[in-house]
Amino acid sequence: MNDQETAEAQALRLVTTRFPHALGAILGGSAAQGRATSTSDLDVAILVPDSDSSRREIVRHDGRPVELFLNTVGDLPNFFEWDRARRRGTVLFIYAEGLPLTDPHGHLARAREQARAILAAGPPALTPAEWEHGRYVLTCYLDDLIDTSPADRYEQLSIADHTLREASHLLTAHHSAWTGIGKWLPRRLLSADPERGKSLLDGHQAVAEHAGPVPLATAVKQVLDLLGGPLREGYSHRWHT
């Protein structure tokens, strides 16, 4: 049995033993894509009756950590909208691309159709104010990246991390594509823009391995040029109280 089959079997045992009342369950994340190892955690979305409650739980099963996304059938459409608004679609991707574990009444099949339709429509577009703010923030990170001495490695690495995240956020938004965090950031970024995304990731790696900011700075300038250029003087932002 390979790692994916093992993960699927473990997830199914968890659902049948801990949630016998489940109306549907699906295994997502790296395990569903065949990219998990024997020590990877499992992402499992479970549909429960409306008499239960929607929640997120972390448990350990068969020696593996498992992240559970539990939603009632009635609550799921609202949760999908919340997940879409974050522009990451974490649970949407689990339902759309995961491995079904159980679906006794067809609720899971309908949820998968809904998730796929939402993902196909894409995340919400950034507002003009969000675009301006993003350009300004990324410009600030770019200036700090260039100005920081390679001798200040803690600062340089921190700035490089923030620079990559903000540039990725804006570049995926430019393509009306979904973004991500952690290991999903490079996956979503490369999917949205293979060429510019790789330049950002290679630039970030150059900072980490060689303390060289130039490749990342060059890649960021390309992203900013795509969005209207750097934004410094002239930017204005009202405080919300």
Residue frames as qw, qx, qy, qz and C-alpha x, y, z in Angstrom:
[[0.000, 0.888, 0.459, 0.000, 0.00, 0.00, 0.00],
 [0.431, 0.390, -0.029, 0.813, 1.50, 3.37, -1.02],
 [0.140, -0.140, -0.425, 0.883, 1.40, 6.56, 1.09],
 [0.372, -0.078, -0.196, -0.904, -1.75, 7.86, -0.61],
 [0.653, -0.236, -0.654, -0.301, -3.63, 4.59, -0.09],
 [0.461, -0.209, -0.676, 0.535, -2.48, 4.48, 3.53],
 [0.043, 0.053, 0.218, -0.973, -3.64, 8.04, 4.13],
 [0.516, -0.146, -0.399, -0.744, -7.02, 7.34, 2.51],
 [0.643, -0.252, -0.723, -0.010, -7.54, 4.22, 4.63],
 [0.322, -0.176, -0.563, 0.741, -6.58, 6.05, 7.82],
 [0.213, -0.022, 0.011, -0.977, -8.92, 8.94, 7.04],
 [0.608, -0.211, -0.545, -0.537, -11.81, 6.59, 6.34],
 [0.565, -0.255, -0.728, 0.294, -11.24, 4.74, 9.64],
 [0.110, -0.090, -0.377, 0.915, -11.25, 8.04, 11.49],
 [0.404, -0.099, -0.207, -0.886, -14.56, 9.10, 9.92],
 [0.669, -0.221, -0.631, -0.325, -16.32, 5.78, 10.52],
 [0.554, -0.243, -0.674, 0.424, -15.16, 5.47, 14.14],
 [0.182, -0.239, -0.357, 0.884, -15.42, 9.09, 15.35],
 [0.342, 0.284, 0.006, -0.896, -18.20, 10.42, 13.13],
 [0.226, 0.193, 0.943, 0.146, -20.57, 7.56, 12.32],
 [0.272, 0.730, 0.530, -0.334, -23.34, 10.14, 11.77],
 [0.122, -0.448, 0.368, 0.805, -21.36, 11.89, 8.99],
 [0.638, 0.622, 0.341, -0.300, -23.33, 12.75, 5.86],
 [0.725, 0.652, -0.058, 0.212, -20.18, 12.89, 3.77],
 [0.538, -0.720, 0.293, 0.326, -16.41, 13.08, 4.10],
 [0.722, 0.662, -0.055, 0.192, -13.49, 13.82, 1.82],
 [0.714, -0.433, 0.137, 0.533, -9.70, 13.70, 2.10],
 [0.393, 0.914, 0.032, 0.101, -7.90, 16.75, 0.73],
 [0.297, -0.858, 0.386, 0.160, -4.53, 18.49, 0.73],
 [0.126, 0.622, -0.745, -0.205, -1.25, 16.85, -0.19],
 [0.460, -0.071, 0.875, -0.131, -2.53, 13.37, 0.70],
 [0.665, 0.542, 0.427, -0.286, -5.23, 13.56, -1.95],
 [0.473, 0.814, -0.266, -0.209, -2.67, 14.64, -4.55],
 [0.965, 0.098, -0.100, 0.222, -0.24, 11.84, -3.77],
 [0.351, 0.693, -0.325, 0.539, 2.31, 14.28, -2.35],
 [0.602, -0.691, 0.224, -0.332, 2.07, 13.29, 1.31],
 [0.352, 0.392, -0.817, 0.233, 4.63, 11.30, 3.25],
 [0.583, -0.308, -0.748, 0.077, 4.07, 8.84, 6.06],
 [0.327, -0.342, -0.496, 0.728, 4.40, 11.69, 8.58],
 [0.077, -0.252, -0.248, -0.932, 2.25, 14.28, 6.77],
 [0.305, 0.245, 0.609, -0.690, -0.88, 15.50, 8.50],
 [0.119, 0.390, 0.837, 0.364, -4.25, 14.77, 6.92],
 [0.257, 0.120, 0.066, -0.957, -6.87, 17.33, 5.88],
 [0.030, -0.335, -0.932, -0.138, -10.37, 15.88, 6.13],
 [0.337, -0.074, -0.004, -0.939, -13.61, 17.76, 5.47],
 [0.049, -0.265, -0.955, 0.121, -16.71, 16.23, 7.02],
 [0.380, -0.323, -0.268, -0.824, -20.38, 17.07, 6.47],
 [0.071, -0.166, -0.868, 0.463, -22.49, 16.63, 9.60],
 [0.090, -0.673, -0.707, -0.196, -26.23, 17.00, 10.24],
 [0.032, -0.666, -0.051, -0.743, -27.66, 20.42, 11.01],
 [0.709, -0.667, -0.182, -0.135, -28.21, 19.27, 14.59],
 [0.785, -0.193, -0.077, 0.584, -24.41, 19.24, 14.99],
 [0.081, -0.942, 0.016, 0.326, -22.12, 22.30, 14.77],
 [0.679, 0.656, -0.115, 0.308, -19.61, 23.66, 12.27],
 [0.498, -0.813, 0.286, 0.096, -16.07, 23.77, 13.65],
 [0.587, 0.606, -0.519, 0.138, -12.41, 23.01, 13.11],
 [0.809, -0.529, 0.243, -0.079, -10.67, 20.34, 15.13],
 [0.374, 0.614, -0.692, 0.063, -7.14, 18.97, 15.33],
 [0.893, -0.311, 0.246, -0.215, -6.90, 15.33, 16.42],
 [0.022, 0.526, -0.838, -0.144, -4.39, 12.49, 16.26],
 [0.908, 0.117, 0.202, -0.349, -5.45, 9.23, 14.64],
 [0.960, 0.194, 0.045, 0.196, -3.33, 6.17, 13.90],
 [0.674, -0.347, 0.090, 0.646, -0.31, 8.19, 15.00],
 [0.330, 0.321, 0.333, 0.823, -0.96, 11.02, 12.50],
 [0.083, 0.407, 0.309, -0.855, -2.19, 14.56, 13.15],
 [0.162, 0.494, 0.749, 0.410, -5.46, 15.23, 11.37],
 [0.103, 0.183, 0.115, -0.971, -7.03, 18.61, 10.66],
 [0.132, 0.490, 0.860, 0.049, -10.80, 18.30, 10.53],
 [0.170, 0.021, -0.123, -0.977, -13.06, 20.79, 8.78],
 [0.049, 0.412, 0.902, -0.119, -16.56, 20.01, 10.02],
 [0.230, 0.048, -0.105, -0.966, -19.55, 21.79, 8.54],
 [0.478, 0.372, 0.695, -0.386, -23.27, 21.25, 8.78],
 [0.385, 0.402, 0.689, 0.464, -25.08, 20.81, 5.49],
 [0.056, 0.907, 0.417, 0.035, -27.05, 24.01, 6.05],
 [0.307, -0.859, 0.126, 0.391, -23.98, 26.07, 6.96],
 [0.705, -0.049, 0.451, 0.546, -21.76, 24.93, 4.10],
 [0.406, 0.724, 0.337, 0.444, -22.86, 27.51, 1.46],
 [0.194, -0.976, 0.035, -0.091, -22.09, 30.39, 3.86],
 [0.681, -0.541, 0.365, 0.332, -18.77, 28.80, 4.74],
 [0.684, 0.314, 0.419, 0.508, -17.89, 28.48, 1.07],
 [0.184, 0.907, 0.168, 0.339, -18.56, 32.20, 0.62],
 [0.459, -0.859, 0.212, 0.078, -16.34, 33.01, 3.60],
 [0.766, -0.212, 0.441, 0.417, -13.61, 30.78, 2.20],
 [0.542, 0.608, 0.350, 0.462, -13.90, 32.49, -1.20],
 [0.060, -0.987, -0.045, -0.145, -13.62, 35.96, 0.34],
 [0.608, -0.666, 0.323, 0.285, -10.21, 35.03, 1.79],
 [0.507, 0.743, -0.367, -0.237, -9.02, 34.37, -1.77],
 [0.124, -0.469, 0.874, -0.006, -7.33, 31.14, -0.65],
 [0.803, 0.081, -0.291, -0.514, -10.25, 28.74, -0.95],
 [0.100, -0.414, 0.882, -0.200, -8.70, 26.22, 1.43],
 [0.516, 0.127, 0.777, -0.337, -11.82, 24.14, 2.05],
 [0.662, 0.581, -0.015, -0.473, -13.17, 24.80, -1.45],
 [0.385, 0.567, -0.708, -0.172, -10.13, 23.03, -2.88],
 [0.268, -0.169, 0.915, -0.250, -10.57, 20.11, -0.48],
 [0.637, 0.370, 0.529, -0.421, -14.13, 19.57, -1.70],
 [0.598, 0.682, -0.166, -0.386, -13.33, 20.19, -5.36],
 [0.492, 0.603, -0.626, -0.040, -10.13, 18.15, -5.68],
 [0.377, -0.441, 0.745, -0.330, -10.14, 15.72, -2.76],
 [0.316, 0.048, -0.931, -0.174, -10.72, 11.97, -2.53],
 [0.668, -0.349, -0.075, -0.652, -14.30, 11.12, -1.45],
 [0.006, -0.240, 0.910, -0.339, -14.42, 8.84, 1.57],
 [0.079, 0.396, 0.899, -0.167, -18.14, 8.44, 2.16],
 [0.254, 0.068, -0.148, -0.954, -21.32, 9.92, 0.68],
 [0.182, 0.228, 0.945, -0.148, -24.36, 7.90, 1.75],
 [0.277, 0.701, 0.589, -0.292, -27.01, 10.41, 0.62],
 [0.499, 0.596, 0.360, 0.515, -25.36, 12.43, -2.14],
 [0.201, -0.959, -0.107, 0.171, -24.67, 15.53, -0.02],
 [0.522, -0.513, 0.381, 0.565, -20.96, 15.35, -0.74],
 [0.482, 0.314, 0.597, 0.560, -21.46, 15.12, -4.50],
 [0.086, 0.897, 0.375, 0.218, -23.61, 18.26, -4.45],
 [0.391, -0.862, 0.091, 0.311, -21.08, 20.09, -2.28],
 [0.590, -0.200, 0.487, 0.612, -18.29, 19.16, -4.71],
 [0.351, 0.615, 0.523, 0.474, -20.27, 20.61, -7.61],
 [0.145, -0.972, -0.187, -0.011, -20.79, 23.85, -5.69],
 [0.539, -0.660, 0.266, 0.451, -17.11, 24.08, -4.76],
 [0.571, 0.095, 0.537, 0.613, -15.98, 23.50, -8.34],
 [0.207, 0.806, 0.433, 0.346, -18.33, 26.19, -9.63],
 [0.295, -0.945, -0.016, 0.139, -17.02, 28.71, -7.10],
 [0.598, -0.438, 0.407, 0.533, -13.40, 27.89, -7.86],
 [0.508, 0.384, 0.547, 0.544, -14.03, 28.18, -11.60],
 [0.050, 0.934, 0.299, 0.191, -15.51, 31.66, -11.08],
 [0.503, 0.394, -0.279, 0.716, -12.35, 32.73, -9.27],
 [0.366, -0.436, -0.513, 0.642, -11.72, 34.73, -6.11],
 [0.072, 0.933, 0.330, -0.126, -13.19, 38.20, -5.59],
 [0.522, 0.586, -0.006, 0.620, -11.34, 41.01, -7.34],
 [0.418, -0.326, -0.324, 0.784, -9.35, 43.48, -5.28],
 [0.086, 0.927, 0.349, -0.112, -10.91, 46.90, -4.88],
 [0.423, 0.772, -0.093, 0.464, -9.09, 50.00, -6.23],
 [0.364, -0.824, 0.315, -0.298, -8.15, 50.88, -2.63],
 [0.892, -0.303, 0.327, 0.078, -6.76, 47.38, -2.06],
 [0.791, 0.458, 0.076, 0.398, -4.70, 47.58, -5.25],
 [0.133, 0.860, -0.204, 0.448, -3.24, 50.94, -4.20],
 [0.618, -0.679, 0.346, -0.193, -2.49, 49.71, -0.70],
 [0.953, -0.031, 0.242, 0.181, -0.85, 46.56, -2.06],
 [0.625, 0.632, -0.038, 0.456, 1.35, 48.51, -4.48],
 [0.136, -0.861, 0.279, -0.402, 2.39, 50.88, -1.70],
 [0.789, -0.503, 0.341, -0.087, 3.20, 48.06, 0.74],
 [0.921, 0.177, 0.182, 0.294, 5.16, 46.10, -1.86],
 [0.396, 0.788, -0.131, 0.452, 7.09, 49.25, -2.81],
 [0.408, -0.795, 0.344, -0.288, 8.03, 49.74, 0.85],
 [0.909, -0.242, 0.329, 0.082, 9.23, 46.15, 1.11],
 [0.777, 0.509, 0.061, 0.365, 11.22, 46.57, -2.10],
 [0.101, 0.868, -0.254, 0.414, 12.94, 49.69, -0.77],
 [0.632, -0.637, 0.401, -0.185, 13.76, 47.94, 2.51],
 [0.962, 0.067, 0.215, 0.156, 15.05, 44.88, 0.67],
 [0.617, 0.645, -0.073, 0.445, 17.47, 47.00, -1.35],
 [0.075, -0.840, 0.275, -0.461, 18.53, 49.18, 1.58],
 [0.808, -0.533, 0.217, -0.126, 19.14, 46.43, 4.14],
 [0.083, 0.684, -0.724, -0.042, 22.73, 45.30, 4.51],
 [0.822, 0.090, -0.547, -0.130, 23.40, 41.61, 3.82],
 [0.257, 0.257, -0.743, 0.562, 25.20, 41.66, 7.19],
 [0.448, -0.058, 0.456, -0.767, 21.80, 42.11, 8.88],
 [0.200, 0.007, -0.925, -0.324, 20.66, 38.61, 7.97],
 [0.076, 0.413, 0.820, -0.389, 17.73, 38.42, 10.38],
 [0.267, 0.601, 0.166, -0.735, 16.27, 41.62, 8.97],
 [0.229, 0.374, -0.626, -0.645, 17.05, 40.73, 5.37],
 [0.086, -0.113, -0.981, -0.131, 15.37, 37.32, 5.63],
 [0.144, 0.524, 0.669, -0.507, 12.29, 38.75, 7.34],
 [0.276, 0.582, -0.100, -0.758, 11.92, 41.43, 4.66],
 [0.177, 0.228, -0.816, -0.501, 12.39, 38.86, 1.90],
 [0.048, 0.299, 0.946, -0.117, 9.61, 36.70, 3.35],
 [0.217, 0.643, 0.435, -0.591, 7.17, 39.62, 3.54],
 [0.193, 0.519, -0.409, -0.725, 8.17, 40.76, 0.06],
 [0.080, 0.027, -0.936, -0.342, 7.48, 37.35, -1.45],
 [0.104, 0.463, 0.836, -0.276, 4.09, 37.07, 0.26],
 [0.227, 0.676, 0.206, -0.670, 2.90, 40.52, -0.83],
 [0.181, 0.428, -0.598, -0.652, 4.18, 40.12, -4.39],
 [0.008, -0.115, -0.980, -0.162, 2.47, 36.72, -4.62],
 [0.180, 0.563, 0.652, -0.475, -0.78, 38.15, -3.30],
 [0.270, 0.670, -0.056, -0.690, -0.80, 40.88, -5.94],
 [0.125, 0.336, -0.772, -0.525, 0.39, 38.70, -8.81],
 [0.075, 0.267, 0.961, 0.022, -2.25, 36.03, -8.23],
 [0.220, 0.658, 0.467, -0.548, -4.88, 38.76, -7.89],
 [0.171, 0.543, -0.388, -0.725, -3.75, 40.23, -11.21],
 [0.205, 0.110, -0.882, -0.411, -4.49, 36.88, -12.85],
 [0.709, -0.201, -0.011, -0.676, -7.79, 36.47, -10.94],
 [0.698, 0.100, -0.706, 0.059, -6.21, 33.36, -9.46],
 [0.758, -0.624, -0.160, -0.096, -6.34, 31.80, -6.04],
 [0.142, 0.715, -0.568, 0.382, -3.51, 32.45, -3.60],
 [0.877, -0.271, -0.394, 0.049, -2.14, 30.38, -0.74],
 [0.291, -0.820, 0.432, -0.238, 0.05, 30.33, 2.33],
 [0.702, -0.385, 0.599, 0.020, 2.81, 27.98, 3.48],
 [0.429, -0.125, 0.787, 0.426, 3.58, 25.28, 0.93],
 [0.425, 0.649, 0.629, 0.061, 0.52, 26.30, -1.07],
 [0.052, 0.866, -0.067, -0.493, 1.97, 29.75, -1.80],
 [0.099, -0.465, 0.683, 0.554, 4.54, 28.51, -4.36],
 [0.320, 0.258, 0.893, 0.180, 2.07, 26.00, -5.79],
 [0.261, 0.809, 0.489, -0.193, -0.64, 28.62, -6.39],
 [0.035, -0.811, 0.230, 0.537, 1.89, 31.21, -7.53],
 [0.203, -0.289, 0.786, 0.507, 3.47, 28.97, -10.15],
 [0.314, 0.467, 0.822, 0.088, 0.05, 27.88, -11.34],
 [0.176, 0.875, 0.311, -0.326, -1.06, 31.49, -11.80],
 [0.346, 0.905, -0.241, -0.065, 2.10, 32.80, -13.48],
 [0.958, -0.067, 0.028, 0.278, 4.84, 30.23, -14.12],
 [0.592, 0.497, -0.093, 0.628, 7.41, 32.74, -15.41],
 [0.092, -0.705, 0.212, -0.671, 7.03, 35.64, -12.98],
 [0.816, -0.524, 0.036, -0.244, 6.20, 33.29, -10.13],
 [0.923, 0.004, -0.100, 0.370, 9.41, 31.35, -10.64],
 [0.372, 0.582, -0.185, 0.699, 11.39, 34.60, -10.76],
 [0.443, -0.700, 0.160, -0.537, 9.97, 35.60, -7.37],
 [0.934, -0.350, 0.049, -0.046, 10.68, 32.20, -5.84],
 [0.814, 0.255, -0.125, 0.507, 14.18, 32.02, -7.30],
 [0.116, 0.697, -0.186, 0.682, 14.83, 35.54, -5.99],
 [0.669, -0.630, 0.141, -0.368, 13.66, 34.61, -2.53],
 [0.973, -0.113, -0.015, 0.200, 15.91, 31.55, -2.61],
 [0.578, 0.514, -0.179, 0.609, 18.87, 33.74, -3.61],
 [0.254, -0.738, 0.245, -0.576, 18.34, 35.86, -0.52],
 [0.870, -0.435, 0.126, -0.192, 18.12, 32.79, 1.69],
 [0.955, 0.019, 0.058, 0.290, 21.15, 31.01, 0.24],
 [0.646, 0.263, 0.035, 0.716, 23.46, 33.82, -0.83],
 [0.211, -0.672, -0.288, 0.649, 22.20, 37.00, 0.91],
 [0.192, -0.017, 0.451, 0.872, 21.75, 38.44, -2.57],
 [0.293, 0.551, 0.529, -0.576, 18.69, 40.71, -2.88],
 [0.133, 0.389, -0.409, -0.815, 19.09, 41.71, -6.54],
 [0.122, -0.131, -0.889, -0.422, 17.18, 38.80, -8.20],
 [0.065, -0.584, -0.771, 0.245, 14.20, 39.20, -5.85],
 [0.022, 0.610, 0.117, -0.784, 14.24, 42.99, -6.24],
 [0.098, 0.212, -0.619, -0.750, 14.28, 42.61, -10.02],
 [0.120, -0.328, -0.915, -0.203, 11.36, 40.16, -9.93],
 [0.051, -0.640, -0.583, 0.498, 9.36, 42.48, -7.65],
 [0.056, 0.473, -0.175, -0.862, 9.96, 45.44, -9.99],
 [0.121, -0.043, -0.804, -0.581, 8.52, 43.34, -12.82],
 [0.123, -0.537, -0.828, 0.103, 5.39, 42.68, -10.77],
 [0.048, -0.646, -0.290, 0.704, 5.02, 46.35, -9.84],
 [0.051, 0.282, -0.466, -0.837, 5.46, 47.42, -13.47],
 [0.107, -0.280, -0.893, -0.335, 2.67, 45.03, -14.37],
 [0.197, -0.662, -0.694, 0.201, 0.39, 46.76, -11.86],
 [0.056, 0.951, 0.216, 0.212, 1.18, 50.40, -12.63],
 [0.433, 0.566, -0.364, 0.600, 4.63, 50.81, -11.11],
 [0.419, -0.187, -0.618, 0.638, 5.95, 51.52, -7.61],
 [0.241, -0.798, -0.337, -0.437, 3.78, 53.74, -5.41],
 [0.483, -0.158, -0.438, 0.741, 5.40, 56.08, -2.90],
 [0.027, 0.274, 0.204, -0.939, 4.64, 59.81, -2.73],
 [0.416, -0.027, -0.387, -0.823, 1.04, 60.60, -3.51],
 [0.460, -0.260, -0.846, -0.064, -0.34, 57.59, -1.69],
 [0.313, -0.297, 0.319, -0.844, -3.06, 58.43, 0.83],
 [0.454, -0.239, -0.857, -0.051, -5.00, 56.16, 3.14],
 [0.439, -0.543, 0.050, -0.714, -7.84, 57.12, 5.47],
 [0.003, 0.131, -0.886, 0.444, -7.90, 55.66, 8.95],
 [0.566, -0.373, -0.570, -0.465, -10.97, 53.60, 9.75],
 [0.046, -0.203, 0.676, -0.706, -12.18, 54.14, 13.30]]
